[in-house]
Amino acid sequence: QEIILGVGGVRLLNELGLKPTIWHINEGHAAFLVIERMRALTKHGLSFEAAMEAVAANTVFTTHTPVPAGHDHFSAGMIATYFETHASELGITPDTLLRLGRTDDNGDFNMTALAIRGSRFQNGVSKIHGDVSAQICAQMWPGIEPEENPLTYITNGVHVPTFLAQEWHEVFERYLGFGWAHRLCDADFWHGIQRIPDQLFWSVRQSLKSQMLHLIRYRLTQQHFRNNGSEAHLDRLLKLADPLNPNVLTIGFARRFATYKRASLLFDNLDWLREIVSDPKRPVLFVFSGKAHPADNPGQDLIRQLHRVARSPEFEGSILMVEDYDMRLARRLVSGCDVWLNNPVYPMEASGTSGMKAAINGGINLSVLDGWWGEAYNGSNGWAIKPASVQLDEGRRAHEESVTLYELLQDQVAPLYYDRGDIGYSPGWVKLAKQSISTLLPRFNSTRMVTEYVRKTYLPASQQGRRLSEN
């Protein structure tokens, strides 16, 4: 697959007559393009060393995860089998080619190492991830301290027109003006969110939540009857998920069920959790969805654990696991949930974008200060779980962070949501949700992200590539 992507991709562009001025490798999967581009240059008379520098000059590499499984590596024998002809055409020995992907601690051919050696611009996808990646890849620049090596960061962003619910488009046009979509990065402009009347803001949020609950009920009904469940039991299961009365605090957790994302952190103290969800005056509904990789057995175990807790009598109806996670369900969840929960193991969350999608729709983030949230949280636009000391063992860290999570839910999140008085909604909640949109939408959108790629990498790479191609 990676040969088709990297080698085949270069040859396809050549067949189409397309001559890129910049090449961008996202993760190491396409890094074989470095070797294929070098092969083409050596056929035109360049030495191996000159071809390497010419290719690297206009190549950008973005690493997307600190998780080891995200950095592909292959045995020396496999590389020798598939790239024997390339080595010959490059005029080098197979061992020299293997060294392009070797690291100090492993004899395998590492695709991240190849991507770094074959590029002159490298970045992570958030500030924290950039620092972590600089440490992980420090051996690629042995003479430089990790904090001074060239691996920088460009934080991810989401495409606002795609992920912003249509209901907000209409409200924004009315209160911000028809040109709002052209001012996505203007932070001062987005203070105009405050002009939206609180009651209208709340009404839009409730409408989006009702749409989400309709879909959840439909999906859960299908699941339930497929498993031969009774109608009476289904009524108990859906007691809080009522689209006609969407006034229950609803907290969403939907993403890939990788172990470092810790979907089960919420279940660290079930007695405390029961106390939080069963308050008759302040009920809480948790909605989970997502999938595990077919080969990720620990991730699948997390889903089984979640199912067990959700089916227990004490949490039935308060914790819902919606199967068959797809884009339709994801859109409804990020636009409809009151709170978006994310509690990864610090610093394993490279960036995260689901929380950005929730934020632009007026959802409020409750997250570990990792990935994008580490630079997004300002103390008044959501809630933060400070990571426990990395000196502690994994179990102790999880316990301490779960305590913070329970305290936030019990002492801040639920009380603020249900502080409604006689007007039917919480002014403090609306204020926080508006603050979430106004501070996060202009910073974490794809317009800002692409502009930053152009300024930091694409323009310098194209200029550098042109200089080398002219000589």
C-alpha positions in Angstrom: 0.0 0.0 0.0 2.7 2.5 0.9 4.7 1.7 -2.2 1.6 2.3 -4.3 1.0 5.6 -2.4 4.5 6.9 -2.4 6.1 5.5 -5.6 2.9 5.1 -7.6 1.7 8.5 -6.5 4.8 10.2 -8.0 4.6 8.2 -11.2 0.9 9.0 -11.6 1.5 12.7 -11.2 4.2 12.5 -13.8 1.9 10.6 -16.2 -0.7 13.4 -15.7 1.9 16.0 -16.6 1.7 17.6 -13.1 4.9 19.0 -11.7 4.5 20.0 -8.0 6.6 22.7 -6.6 6.0 21.5 -3.1 5.5 17.9 -1.8 3.7 17.4 1.5 4.0 14.1 3.4 1.2 13.6 5.9 2.5 11.0 8.3 5.2 8.6 7.1 2.9 6.5 4.9 3.8 8.3 1.7 7.5 8.8 2.4 8.6 6.4 -0.3 8.0 9.3 -2.6 11.4 10.6 -1.4 13.1 7.6 -2.9 11.1 7.6 -6.1 11.8 11.3 -6.7 15.5 10.7 -6.1 15.5 7.9 -8.6 14.1 10.2 -11.3 16.7 12.8 -10.6 19.7 10.4 -10.6 18.5 9.2 -14.0 19.0 12.7 -15.2 22.6 12.7 -14.0 22.5 13.9 -10.4 24.5 12.2 -7.8 22.7 10.4 -4.9 23.7 13.2 -2.5 22.6 16.0 -4.8 19.3 14.2 -5.5 18.7 13.8 -1.8 19.2 17.5 -1.2 17.1 18.5 -4.2 14.2 16.4 -3.1 14.4 17.4 0.6 14.5 21.1 -0.3 10.9 21.4 -1.3 9.4 18.6 0.9 7.3 19.2 4.0 6.6 16.5 6.5 3.8 16.5 9.1 3.8 13.9 11.9 0.4 13.3 13.4 0.8 11.1 16.4 3.2 10.3 19.2 1.7 6.7 19.4 4.4 4.2 18.3 1.8 2.3 16.2 1.4 5.4 14.0 5.1 5.2 12.9 5.3 2.4 10.4 8.5 0.3 10.2 9.5 -2.6 8.0 12.2 -5.3 8.2 15.4 -4.7 6.4 14.7 -7.9 4.3 11.4 -6.5 3.1 12.9 -3.2 2.1 15.7 -5.0 0.3 13.2 -7.2 -1.6 11.1 -4.3 -2.9 13.8 -1.6 -3.4 16.7 -3.5 -4.8 16.1 -1.9 -8.2 15.8 1.5 -6.7 19.1 1.1 -4.9 20.8 0.1 -8.2 19.3 3.0 -10.1 20.4 5.4 -7.3 23.9 4.1 -7.6 24.1 3.0 -4.0 24.3 -0.2 -2.0 21.2 -1.7 -0.4 22.7 -0.9 3.0 23.0 2.8 2.1 19.4 2.9 1.1 18.4 1.2 4.4 20.2 3.8 6.3 17.7 6.4 5.0 15.2 4.8 7.3 17.3 3.6 10.2 17.2 4.9 13.7 19.7 4.3 16.5 17.5 2.0 18.5 16.1 -0.3 15.8 17.4 -2.1 12.8 14.1 -1.8 11.0 13.4 0.7 8.2 11.3 3.5 9.9 9.1 5.6 7.6 9.2 8.6 9.9 13.0 8.6 9.8 12.8 8.5 6.0 10.3 11.4 5.9 12.5 13.5 8.2 15.7 12.8 6.2 13.9 13.5 3.0 12.4 16.8 4.0 13.6 20.2 5.2 10.4 21.3 6.9 8.8 19.2 9.7 6.0 19.9 12.1 3.6 18.4 14.6 -0.1 19.3 14.8 -0.3 21.2 18.1 2.2 23.1 20.3 2.4 20.2 22.8 2.7 17.7 20.1 5.4 19.7 18.4 7.5 19.6 21.6 6.8 15.9 22.1 7.7 15.1 18.5 10.9 17.1 18.8 11.9 14.8 21.8 10.8 11.6 20.0 12.7 12.5 16.8 15.7 14.0 18.6 18.2 11.4 17.4 17.6 12.6 13.8 19.5 15.8 14.8 22.2 14.4 17.2 24.1 17.6 17.6 21.1 19.7 18.6 19.1 19.9 21.8 15.5 18.7 21.2 14.0 22.1 22.0 16.2 23.7 19.3 15.8 21.2 16.5 13.8 22.2 13.4 10.6 20.2 14.2 8.0 22.9 14.9 4.2 22.8 15.0 1.1 24.0 13.1 -2.1 23.3 15.1 -4.9 21.6 13.3 -8.1 23.4 12.4 -11.6 22.3 11.2 -13.4 23.4 8.1 -16.1 25.7 9.5 -18.6 25.7 6.5 -18.6 21.9 6.7 -18.9 21.3 10.4 -21.0 24.3 11.5 -24.7 23.3 11.7 -26.9 25.1 9.2 -29.0 26.7 12.0 -25.9 28.7 13.0 -25.3 29.9 9.4 -28.6 31.7 9.5 -28.1 33.2 12.9 -24.6 34.4 12.1 -25.8 36.1 8.9 -28.5 37.9 10.9 -26.3 39.1 13.8 -22.8 39.1 12.4 -23.5 40.0 8.8 -23.4 38.2 5.5 -19.6 38.4 5.3 -19.0 36.4 8.4 -17.7 33.4 6.5 -14.9 35.6 5.0 -13.7 36.7 8.5 -13.1 33.4 10.1 -9.7 34.4 11.5 -10.7 37.9 12.8 -10.8 37.4 16.6 -12.3 40.8 17.3 -15.1 40.2 14.8 -16.2 37.1 16.6 -16.8 39.1 19.8 -20.0 39.9 17.9 -21.4 36.6 19.1 -22.5 38.5 22.2 -25.1 40.3 20.0 -27.1 37.1 19.6 -29.9 37.2 22.2 -29.4 34.6 24.9 -32.9 33.2 24.4 -32.3 32.7 20.7 -28.9 31.2 21.3 -30.4 28.7 23.7 -33.2 27.9 21.3 -30.7 27.0 18.5 -28.8 24.9 20.9 -31.9 23.0 22.0 -33.0 22.5 18.4 -29.7 20.9 17.5 -29.8 18.8 20.6 -33.3 17.6 19.8 -32.1 16.6 16.3 -29.3 14.6 17.9 -31.6 12.9 20.3 -33.9 11.9 17.5 -31.0 10.1 15.8 -29.8 8.5 19.0 -33.3 7.1 19.8 -33.6 5.8 16.2 -30.1 4.1 16.4 -30.7 2.7 19.9 -34.1 1.3 18.9 -32.6 -0.5 16.0 -29.9 -1.9 18.3 -32.4 -2.9 20.9 -34.8 -4.8 18.8 -32.0 -6.5 16.8 -30.9 -8.0 20.1 -34.5 -9.1 20.9 -35.1 -6.5 23.6 -38.6 -5.6 24.9 -40.4 -2.3 24.4 -40.7 -1.8 28.1 -36.9 -2.1 28.5 -36.4 0.3 25.6 -38.5 2.9 27.3 -36.3 2.7 30.4 -33.2 2.9 28.2 -34.3 6.1 26.5 -35.8 7.8 29.6 -33.4 10.8 29.4 -32.9 10.9 25.6 -36.2 12.7 24.9 -36.1 15.0 21.8 -39.4 16.6 22.9 -37.8 17.7 26.2 -34.1 18.2 25.6 -33.4 19.7 29.0 -31.1 17.0 30.4 -27.4 17.9 30.6 -25.9 15.7 27.8 -22.2 14.9 27.6 -20.7 13.4 24.5 -17.6 11.2 24.0 -17.2 10.0 20.4 -13.9 9.0 18.8 -11.7 6.1 18.0 -11.5 3.7 20.9 -7.7 3.7 21.3 -6.5 2.9 24.8 -4.7 6.2 25.3 -8.0 8.1 24.7 -9.2 6.4 28.0 -13.0 6.1 27.3 -13.2 4.2 30.6 -11.7 7.0 32.8 -15.3 8.0 33.7 -15.7 4.6 35.4 -12.8 4.9 37.8 -15.2 5.4 40.8 -18.6 4.0 40.0 -20.1 5.0 43.3 -19.2 8.7 42.7 -20.4 8.5 39.1 -23.7 7.1 40.3 -24.1 10.0 42.7 -23.5 12.4 39.8 -25.9 10.9 37.3 -28.7 10.0 39.7 -29.5 13.4 41.2 -33.2 13.8 40.4 -32.9 17.6 40.2 -29.8 17.5 38.0 -29.7 14.3 35.8 -26.8 13.7 33.5 -26.9 11.8 30.2 -23.6 10.4 28.8 -23.5 9.4 25.1 -20.6 7.3 23.9 -19.9 6.2 20.3 -16.9 5.2 18.3 -15.0 2.2 16.9 -11.8 0.3 17.7 -9.4 -0.8 15.0 -10.0 -4.5 14.1 -6.6 -5.4 15.3 -6.8 -3.3 18.5 -7.9 -5.9 21.1 -7.4 -3.6 24.1 -9.6 -0.9 22.4 -12.3 -3.5 21.8 -12.1 -4.4 25.5 -12.8 -0.8 26.3 -16.0 -1.0 24.3 -17.0 -4.2 26.2 -16.4 -2.5 29.5 -18.5 0.4 28.5 -21.3 -1.9 27.4 -21.2 -3.6 30.8 -21.5 -0.4 32.7 -24.2 1.0 30.5 -26.3 -2.2 30.9 -26.0 -2.3 34.7 -29.3 -1.3 36.4 -27.8 1.7 38.2 -26.6 3.4 35.0 -29.2 2.2 32.5 -30.6 5.2 30.6 -27.9 7.5 32.0 -25.0 6.0 29.9 -25.8 5.2 26.2 -23.5 3.4 23.8 -24.5 4.1 20.2 -23.2 1.6 17.7 -22.4 2.0 14.0 -20.5 5.3 14.5 -20.4 7.2 11.2 -20.2 10.7 9.8 -23.9 11.3 10.2 -23.9 10.4 13.8 -20.6 12.3 14.4 -22.1 15.5 13.0 -25.2 15.3 15.2 -23.1 14.6 18.3 -20.6 17.5 17.9 -23.4 19.9 17.1 -25.9 18.7 19.7 -24.1 17.7 22.9 -23.9 20.3 25.7 -20.4 19.2 26.8 -17.7 17.4 24.8 -15.6 15.1 26.9 -12.0 14.2 26.1 -9.6 12.6 28.6 -6.5 11.2 26.9 -3.3 10.2 28.6 -1.1 13.3 28.5 0.8 13.9 26.1 -0.6 11.3 23.7 -3.3 13.4 22.1 -1.5 15.0 19.1 -4.2 17.5 18.4 -7.8 16.3 18.3 -10.5 18.0 16.2 -13.8 16.7 17.5 -13.6 19.2 20.3 -13.1 22.0 17.8 -16.2 20.9 15.9 -18.2 20.9 19.2 -16.9 24.4 20.2 -17.9 26.1 16.9 -21.4 24.8 17.5 -21.7 26.1 21.0 -20.7 23.0 22.8 -18.4 23.4 25.8 -15.2 21.4 26.1 -14.2 19.4 29.2 -10.8 18.0 28.5 -7.4 17.1 29.7 -4.9 19.9 28.9 -3.4 18.0 25.9 -3.3 18.5 22.2 -5.2 21.5 20.9 -7.0 22.1 24.2 -3.6 22.8 25.9 -3.3 26.1 23.9 -7.1 26.7 23.5 -8.2 26.8 27.1 -8.1 30.3 28.7 -9.9 29.7 32.0 -13.3 31.0 30.8 -14.1 29.0 27.6 -14.6 25.5 29.1 -13.2 23.2 31.7 -9.7 21.7 32.0 -8.3 18.6 33.7 -4.7 19.3 34.6 -2.6 16.3 33.8 -1.2 14.4 36.8 2.5 14.1 37.2 4.1 11.9 34.6 6.3 10.6 37.5 3.3 8.6 38.7 2.4 5.2 37.5 -0.5 4.9 34.9 -3.1 3.8 37.5 -2.3 6.6 39.9 -2.4 9.2 37.1 -5.7 7.9 35.9 -7.2 8.0 39.4 -6.1 11.6 40.1 -7.4 12.9 36.8 -10.7 11.0 37.3 -11.1 12.8 40.7 -10.7 16.1 38.9 -13.2 15.0 36.3 -15.8 14.0 39.0 -15.3 17.3 40.9 -15.8 19.4 37.8 -18.9 17.5 36.8 -20.4 17.7 40.3 -19.3 21.1 41.4 -19.2 23.2 38.2 -20.7 21.6 35.1 -24.0 20.3 36.4 -24.7 23.2 38.8 -24.1 25.8 36.0 -26.3 24.0 33.5 -29.2 23.7 35.9 -29.0 27.2 37.3 -32.0 28.2 35.2 -34.2 30.2 37.5 -37.6 31.1 36.0 -36.4 31.9 32.5 -35.9 28.2 31.5 -32.2 28.3 30.7 -29.0 29.2 32.5 -27.6 32.6 31.6 -24.2 31.5 32.9 -24.2 28.5 30.6 -25.1 30.6 27.6 -22.3 33.1 28.4 -19.8 30.2 28.6 -21.0 28.7 25.3 -20.8 32.1 23.6 -17.3 32.5 24.9 -16.4 29.0 23.6 -17.4 30.0 20.0 -15.9 33.5 20.1 -12.5 32.5 21.4 -12.1 29.1 19.6 -13.7 29.4 16.2 -11.3 32.1 14.9 -8.2 30.2 16.1 -9.0 26.6 15.3 -10.4 26.7 11.7 -8.8 25.3 8.6 -8.4 28.8 7.0 -5.9 29.7 9.7 -4.2 26.3 9.5 -3.7 26.4 5.8 -2.5 30.0 5.9 0.0 29.0 8.5 1.2 26.1 6.4 1.7 28.5 3.4 3.6 31.0 5.5 5.8 28.6 7.5 6.4 25.8 5.0 5.0 26.0 1.5 6.4 29.4 0.5 9.9 28.7 1.9 9.9 25.2 0.5 8.9 26.4 -3.0 11.6 29.2 -2.9 14.2 26.8 -1.7 13.3 24.2 -4.3 13.4 26.8 -7.1 16.9 27.9 -6.0 18.2 24.4 -6.1 16.5 23.5 -9.4 18.1 26.6 -11.0 21.6 25.3 -10.1 
